[in-house]
Amino acid sequence: MQGTVDGFTYGLVTPVAAFLMAALGAALGLRCTTRSLHATRSCRVGWLALGSLSIGSGVWTMHFVAMTGFTVQETPISYDKPLTFAGLAVAVVMTGIGIFIVGYRGATRMALITGGTITGLGIASMHYLGMAGMRMAARFAYDIPLVVLSVLIAGCAATAALWAAVTLRGALSGLGASILMAVAVTGMHYTGMAALDVHLHLPATLSSDLSAVLPGDRPAEMIGPMLVGPGCFLLLAAVVLLFDPRAVAGGPGPDLRLRGRPGDPRDRMVPRARPHVRQDPRGRGRRPRSTAREDAGRAWYR
């Protein structure tokens, strides 16, 4: 028996709320990635880690906010808590790997493709791991072409967003990259949900309350921790980004030494002032007169 699936139980409320959470996480994460490109080596790790946590938390929160609007008419849904929070860890770790690659290698083609692919795979893995954590009296079947399409959407969007973050400058460019990533992540989620078929296998003797026979936590029991924890973190990340990185990290100014890697925005040579040396006609350097007089004075008083 095939279940009656509804992914928009509360209308447009859950898609819009999910999009906003994804946009907030993407905006904070990409901004941290941009800041890391102009930070010293000691501070760069902190900015990239903050960006990874921001994007991972935003995507994970987006997924479960959207899942509050997902229902199967014939059976209640519960969630396995270890698998649910394992999805958060996967999203943060794999997003972090992609961001660190771009943060340290710069806007090279290979770095963007590798980092974007790993980030996209992390987002898609989080989605399907969260789906595996659902508990109901049914089994899932997926339409493989739609699953592949959802993974491609995540990978392409992550690559484009990382490229925009490390290449383009300005508030509008950052906002556009965040919206692009949020649209793609939300679209990936609903593409993956469209690939889902639910086949019921209800017991012969039904309980008056089907939730009594399903292990795990109910959506109403998990919505608080899911929103409060990552939501507070994203708020904290937004407050941190209001400050200059030197004021927050306590480090010196931007590292403008020559990096030697093509495409890296930090690859700029800053000329240093050199002491003025007078040249005589024979091409040999001669010390300024003021310095020579001081040395002669010291020798007189010895």
Buried (B, 14 or more C-beta within 10 A) or exposed (E): EEBEBEBBEEEEEBBEBBBBBBBBBBBBBBBBBBBBBBBBEEBBBBBBBBBBBBBBBBBBBBBBBBBBBBBBEBBBBBBBBEBBBBBBEBBBBBBBBBBBBBBBBBBBEEBBBBBBBBBBBBBBBBBBBBBBBBBBBBEBEBBEEBBEBBBBBBBBBBBBBBBBBBBBEEEEBBEBBBBBBBBBBBBBBBBBBBBBEBEBEBEEEEEEEBEEEBEBBBBEEBBEBBBEBBBEBBEBBBEBBEEEBBEBBEBEEBBEEEBEBEBBBBBEEEEEEEEEEEEEEEEEEEEEEEEEEEEEEEEEEE
